[in-house]
Amino acid sequence: MVPKMLKNTRLTHAQFRSFIWDSDTHLKSHEERKLLRKLDFSILTIGCLGFFLKYLDQGNLVNAYVSGMQEDLHMVGNEYTYATTCYTVAYAVMQIPSNVIIQYIRPSYWLAAMEIAWGTFTFAQAGLRNVNQLYAFRFLVGFFESSFFPALLFVLGSWYTKTELAKRIAIFHMTAPIGSAFGGYLQAAVYKSLDGHHGLAGWRWLYIVCGCMTVPVGLATWFILPDTPYTTKAWFLSEEEKTLAITRVRIAGKAAPQKLTLSTVKRVLTRWRWYAFVFGYVLYGNACGASDYFGIWLKSEGFSVVDRNIIPTGTKLISGFCIVLWGFLSDYTGSRFWFVLGPLAYGLIPNGILAFWPASQEAKLFAFLTLGVQLMTAIFYTWANEVCAGDNEERAIVISSMNGFQYAVAAWLPIVIFPQTMAPTFRYGYPATFGLVIAALISIVGIQLLHIRSQRKRDSSPVEDGTSQRWIYIDGLVVIGTMPSQ
């Protein structure tokens, strides 16, 4: 017999875990908590390491550019912007195809191959001799990196319920700014310790180090990523745990995978969700572009090579903290809309400062450093994952389209509004991002209104037995009930 005091202690501990992690942890069975620990370890470990390295490898261009690449490759005019565009075009092209491919090929196999490939071409950039080679390699790195983000979002959305998903996507996405920040620290360290060793410039050593870090993680992805509940063959999950996983997602209202056909695409394109989420995310994603030019401004102000690599990491670290904070608060409160709207509304302040470009160096430094507060990407994708949960294929297409179309616009927009010849003030770019923040806020409100209308229509729709269906969220699980039709 367990003493009453011990029982109360256990209950308190369970409630404490629910407070700091999933709000319904104390309601879950031992078996379900054990399953979640395994999923967290496997999916988040592979997702965070892979995404960290993706952003480390993606962000190396600006670190290398301000650390000697510009001079070594004789880059002039807008050639830096064109190199960024080559990456962005390739990255955009493969977003939707990647999430279609993983409907037929296990995500663990596909993502492992892609990660090994981008790690190889990252390593190869150490041997660049001219700008044309840079364009080619940046295209290939973007092409192979493009699968990782949308596929991992799909995998995360396939396993986790409403009280679990936002914080895990936030932890996954948090590694992006952390990877970018680490790239600055790594470039500074490499520049100080390896510049000139064996006749190689410090920026070349950066690509060598990053390539050597990426390939082993790609190999690990093959063995550790558990795919999706309906397709998993993970060696670390028992048959009972696989069955429990399917039961969980069915109760949560997540649809089972179906064969992808032209009628599937037609079904997706005749609903509001694809248009609203893609349009809103394109506006939001491109509203976040101002921070990419922090290092270039620092260089124009005469900061040292080390400082112009280190100082922008402050933006990344602040955004990493905020991403996780928004994710935990969103799961704890159950709100997606307010934690999409609120952080972006703050973006009016730093983007407004840069748009008006005051004389004060301190004001501009503050603006650049706090731009990351507006990053709520994880919540935006959680919102889309949950709104589309009832249609597996729609969910895959919508979340990949959001990222794909955002990068498609980002492939050409910086050439127009952030031409390198206008550095560092970018009199088109910063006012444009300020305007995009305003437009994104309006679109987010529009998505919420459409979602509310859709819920009301669904809640009152008749079913075959003459009743009206009701979708009720209880502790993150969707329970479908009925009531008599009026």
JORA-V451580 format. One record per residue. N is the residue number from 1. RES is the residue in one letter. PHI is phi as a letter, one per 20 degrees, with the letter a starting at -180 (NA if undefined). D_CENTER is the distance of its C-alpha to the mean C-alpha in whole Angstrom. Layout:
BEGIN
N,RES,PHI,D_CENTER
N,RES,PHI,D_CENTER
END
This chain:
BEGIN
1,M,NA,49
2,V,e,46
3,P,g,47
4,K,g,46
5,M,f,44
6,L,f,42
7,K,f,41
8,N,f,40
9,T,f,38
10,R,f,36
11,L,f,35
12,T,f,34
13,H,f,32
14,A,f,30
15,Q,f,30
16,F,f,29
17,R,f,26
18,S,f,25
19,F,f,25
20,I,e,22
21,W,c,20
22,D,e,21
23,S,f,23
24,D,d,25
25,T,g,25
26,H,f,29
27,L,e,30
28,K,e,28
29,S,f,31
30,H,g,31
31,E,f,30
32,E,f,27
33,R,f,26
34,K,f,26
35,L,f,24
36,L,f,21
37,R,f,22
38,K,f,22
39,L,f,19
40,D,g,17
41,F,f,19
42,S,f,18
43,I,f,14
44,L,f,13
45,T,f,15
46,I,f,14
47,G,f,10
48,C,f,10
49,L,f,13
50,G,f,12
51,F,f,8
52,F,g,11
53,L,f,13
54,K,f,11
55,Y,f,10
56,L,f,14
57,D,f,15
58,Q,f,13
59,G,e,15
60,N,f,18
61,L,f,19
62,V,f,20
63,N,f,21
64,A,f,23
65,Y,f,25
66,V,e,26
67,S,d,27
68,G,p,30
69,M,f,28
70,Q,g,29
71,E,f,33
72,D,f,33
73,L,e,32
74,H,l,34
75,M,f,31
76,V,c,32
77,G,l,31
78,N,e,28
79,E,f,27
80,Y,f,24
81,T,f,23
82,Y,f,24
83,A,f,22
84,T,f,19
85,T,f,19
86,C,g,20
87,Y,f,17
88,T,f,15
89,V,f,18
90,A,f,17
91,Y,f,14
92,A,f,14
93,V,f,17
94,M,e,16
95,Q,f,13
96,I,f,15
97,P,g,18
98,S,f,15
99,N,f,15
100,V,f,18
101,I,g,19
102,I,f,18
103,Q,f,20
104,Y,d,23
105,I,d,22
106,R,g,21
107,P,g,17
108,S,f,18
109,Y,f,21
110,W,f,18
111,L,f,16
112,A,f,18
113,A,f,20
114,M,f,17
115,E,f,16
116,I,f,20
117,A,f,20
118,W,f,18
119,G,f,19
120,T,f,23
121,F,f,22
122,T,f,21
123,F,g,24
124,A,f,26
125,Q,f,25
126,A,f,27
127,G,e,30
128,L,g,29
129,R,c,33
130,N,b,32
131,V,f,29
132,N,f,30
133,Q,f,28
134,L,g,25
135,Y,g,25
136,A,f,25
137,F,f,23
138,R,f,20
139,F,f,20
140,L,f,20
141,V,f,17
142,G,f,15
143,F,f,17
144,F,f,16
145,E,f,13
146,S,f,12
147,S,f,12
148,F,f,10
149,F,f,6
150,P,f,8
151,A,f,11
152,L,f,9
153,L,f,8
154,F,f,11
155,V,f,13
156,L,g,11
157,G,f,13
158,S,e,16
159,W,d,17
160,Y,d,16
161,T,e,18
162,K,f,18
163,T,e,19
164,E,d,16
165,L,f,13
166,A,f,11
167,K,f,12
168,R,f,11
169,I,f,8
170,A,f,8
171,I,f,10
172,F,f,7
173,H,f,5
174,M,g,8
175,T,f,9
176,A,f,7
177,P,f,10
178,I,f,12
179,G,f,12
180,S,f,13
181,A,f,16
182,F,f,17
183,G,g,18
184,G,f,20
185,Y,f,22
186,L,f,22
187,Q,f,23
188,A,f,26
189,A,f,27
190,V,f,27
191,Y,f,29
192,K,f,32
193,S,d,32
194,L,d,32
195,D,g,33
196,G,n,36
197,H,f,36
198,H,l,37
199,G,m,37
200,L,d,34
201,A,f,32
202,G,g,29
203,W,f,26
204,R,f,28
205,W,f,27
206,L,g,24
207,Y,f,23
208,I,f,25
209,V,f,24
210,C,f,20
211,G,f,21
212,C,f,23
213,M,f,21
214,T,f,18
215,V,g,21
216,P,f,22
217,V,f,18
218,G,f,18
219,L,f,22
220,A,f,21
221,T,g,18
222,W,g,21
223,F,e,23
224,I,d,20
225,L,f,18
226,P,e,19
227,D,m,18
228,T,c,19
229,P,g,21
230,Y,e,24
231,T,c,23
232,T,f,23
233,K,c,26
234,A,g,24
235,W,f,27
236,F,e,26
237,L,d,27
238,S,f,30
239,E,f,31
240,E,f,31
241,E,f,28
242,K,f,27
243,T,f,29
244,L,f,28
245,A,f,24
246,I,f,25
247,T,f,27
248,R,g,24
249,V,f,22
250,R,f,25
251,I,f,26
252,A,f,23
253,G,n,23
254,K,e,21
255,A,f,23
256,A,f,24
257,P,f,23
258,Q,c,25
259,K,f,27
260,L,e,25
261,T,c,27
262,L,f,28
263,S,f,29
264,T,f,25
265,V,f,24
266,K,f,27
267,R,f,26
268,V,f,22
269,L,f,23
270,T,d,26
271,R,d,24
272,W,f,23
273,R,f,19
274,W,f,18
275,Y,f,19
276,A,f,18
277,F,f,15
278,V,f,14
279,F,f,17
280,G,f,15
281,Y,f,12
282,V,f,13
283,L,f,15
284,Y,f,13
285,G,f,11
286,N,f,14
287,A,f,15
288,C,e,13
289,G,e,15
290,A,f,18
291,S,f,16
292,D,f,16
293,Y,d,20
294,F,f,21
295,G,f,22
296,I,f,24
297,W,f,26
298,L,f,27
299,K,f,28
300,S,f,31
301,E,e,32
302,G,n,33
303,F,f,31
304,S,f,31
305,V,g,29
306,V,f,28
307,D,f,27
308,R,f,25
309,N,e,23
310,I,e,23
311,I,g,23
312,P,f,20
313,T,f,18
314,G,f,19
315,T,f,17
316,K,f,14
317,L,f,15
318,I,f,16
319,S,f,12
320,G,f,11
321,F,f,14
322,C,f,14
323,I,g,10
324,V,f,12
325,L,g,15
326,W,f,14
327,G,f,12
328,F,f,16
329,L,f,18
330,S,f,16
331,D,f,17
332,Y,f,20
333,T,e,21
334,G,n,20
335,S,e,19
336,R,d,16
337,F,g,17
338,W,f,19
339,F,e,15
340,V,e,14
341,L,f,17
342,G,f,18
343,P,g,16
344,L,f,16
345,A,f,19
346,Y,f,20
347,G,g,18
348,L,f,22
349,I,f,23
350,P,f,22
351,N,f,21
352,G,f,25
353,I,f,26
354,L,f,25
355,A,f,26
356,F,e,30
357,W,l,29
358,P,f,32
359,A,f,34
360,S,f,33
361,Q,f,31
362,E,f,30
363,A,f,29
364,K,f,26
365,L,f,25
366,F,g,24
367,A,f,22
368,F,f,20
369,L,f,20
370,T,d,19
371,L,g,17
372,G,f,14
373,V,f,15
374,Q,f,14
375,L,f,10
376,M,c,9
377,T,g,6
378,A,g,6
379,I,f,10
380,F,f,9
381,Y,f,8
382,T,f,10
383,W,g,13
384,A,f,13
385,N,g,13
386,E,f,16
387,V,f,18
388,C,e,18
389,A,f,18
390,G,f,22
391,D,b,21
392,N,g,19
393,E,f,19
394,E,f,19
395,R,g,15
396,A,f,15
397,I,f,16
398,V,f,14
399,I,f,10
400,S,f,11
401,S,f,13
402,M,g,11
403,N,f,9
404,G,f,12
405,F,f,14
406,Q,f,12
407,Y,f,12
408,A,f,16
409,V,f,17
410,A,f,15
411,A,f,18
412,W,d,21
413,L,f,20
414,P,f,20
415,I,f,23
416,V,e,25
417,I,d,24
418,F,c,23
419,P,f,26
420,Q,f,27
421,T,f,30
422,M,d,30
423,A,f,28
424,P,e,28
425,T,e,28
426,F,l,27
427,R,f,29
428,Y,e,27
429,G,f,23
430,Y,f,23
431,P,f,25
432,A,f,23
433,T,f,20
434,F,f,22
435,G,f,23
436,L,f,19
437,V,f,18
438,I,f,22
439,A,f,21
440,A,f,17
441,L,f,19
442,I,f,22
443,S,f,20
444,I,f,18
445,V,f,21
446,G,f,22
447,I,f,20
448,Q,f,21
449,L,f,24
450,L,f,24
451,H,f,22
452,I,f,25
453,R,f,28
454,S,f,26
455,Q,f,27
456,R,f,30
457,K,f,31
458,R,f,30
459,D,f,31
460,S,d,35
461,S,f,35
462,P,f,38
463,V,d,38
464,E,f,40
465,D,e,43
466,G,n,43
467,T,d,40
468,S,d,37
469,Q,e,34
470,R,c,32
471,W,d,29
472,I,d,29
473,Y,e,26
474,I,c,27
475,D,l,25
476,G,n,22
477,L,d,24
478,V,e,25
479,V,d,29
480,I,e,31
481,G,d,34
482,T,c,37
483,M,b,40
484,P,g,42
485,S,f,42
486,Q,e,44
END
